[in-house]
């Protein structure tokens, strides 16, 4: 089981290098992260976008990039994948909505099922393994159907990391079900539907999910407390704020990837530094 980014790096390093189609590559931080991954022999990059601008961002002496001038980088990068010239997609200086529209196009996109979701991957100095958080950037409306499809997508991805039976928690303010807190009702319904298929509990608050001692103090019998793998957040805002707070104030290492398409899609915030973008590349290369 892969439990931190060092182990993830070793897994990717021992695998065959993959080809990455980077959409709208006119970003110096992206180029920096891609340069590192390429120089380490982890991947080869195709840079789609305004070729002159991209060329100006590549450091002198750096070789190996293939730059493809494009007015429609998302569509052209996806076509590169369909043509067998690239293995996965990476978001550059492009709006997430625009990229998703191209990915979900029924005729020319990378649609696999009906739903994509984003997974933020957290390595915390205060937790003994990776923590996965979803959905912080793709699905703005989370209902029972969306949660069930998210669980399926996440389960398939985590198997690539050696996590065969992940523990899911439906994150809520409290563990009691109340009509006044709608997410607790949704959590209860999702758990009822999936409890025979995956290890999932909810509603559950973060303190209980992360600590057996907290569960004991609250008098709760939880099998996932202190061992949780996946936080299924009640809404996109909560997930996004949690991830950014952990990154900025919690001393955590963060990466992110979109799952549910026919190939992995590397994505995190445009404000992320080169190290975070590099870690997201590693997550895609799995």
PyMOL commands that set and color helices and strands:
alter all, ss='L'
color gray80, all
select helices_A, chain A and resi 5-13+28-39+51-57+73-82+96-103+144-159+182-194+206-210+212-217+236-249+274-285
alter helices_A, ss='H'
color red, helices_A
select strands_A, chain A and resi 18-23+43-49+66-69+88-91+117-123+131-134+167-171+199-204+230-232+253-259+265-266
alter strands_A, ss='S'
color yellow, strands_A
deselect
rebuild
show_as cartoon
